[in-house]
Amino acid sequence: QVQLIESGGGLVQAGASLRLSCAASGRTFSSYGMGWFRQAPGKEREFVAAIDWSGGNQYYADTVKGRFTISRDNAKNTVYLQMNRLRPEDTAVYYCAQRESLGFHWPALSQFYAYWGQGTQVTVSS
C-alpha cells in the first residue's frame, strides 16, 4: 500500500521561504514520477510542479516557475518542494502525488497520479 506523508507547511510572511517534504512508502519510489498540487479555499486543485523518476526532468506551473524548485532523493524515498519568494496567493493546502505508472507524460494532469498524500497547509500573510 502506497503512503505519502507531507510535512513542512506553516504560516509565513510574504517573501519568505518554506520547504515541503513528502516521504513515500509502499512501492519502488525511484521508478515513479512525483508531483505537487495545491488547492486554495473555494478553488479547484491545481498543478504546481512535477519531477520524473530520476530527477532529471522537472516541470512547473507558470505561476511558480523561477520561485519553486522540485527535487527528489531516491535514497530517502522523499520528494521536496522548495518554495521561495512566497506570495499570499500561494496560500493553499499542498499535496504530493505519485504517478500511477511508469513514464512522465502529461505531468500536469492529476488523472495520471494514483496516490495522494493528506496535504499540508501553507499560509502566506501579506
Secondary structure as GFF3:
##gff-version 3
##sequence-region A 1 126
A	DSSP	beta_strand	3	7	.	.	.	ID=ss1
A	DSSP	beta_strand	10	13	.	.	.	ID=ss2
A	DSSP	beta_strand	18	25	.	.	.	ID=ss3
A	DSSP	three_ten_helix	29	31	.	.	.	ID=ss4
A	DSSP	beta_strand	34	39	.	.	.	ID=ss5
A	DSSP	beta_strand	46	51	.	.	.	ID=ss6
A	DSSP	beta_strand	58	60	.	.	.	ID=ss7
A	DSSP	beta_strand	68	73	.	.	.	ID=ss8
A	DSSP	beta_strand	78	83	.	.	.	ID=ss9
A	DSSP	three_ten_helix	88	90	.	.	.	ID=ss10
A	DSSP	beta_strand	92	99	.	.	.	ID=ss11
A	DSSP	three_ten_helix	110	112	.	.	.	ID=ss12
A	DSSP	beta_strand	113	116	.	.	.	ID=ss13
A	DSSP	beta_strand	120	125	.	.	.	ID=ss14
###
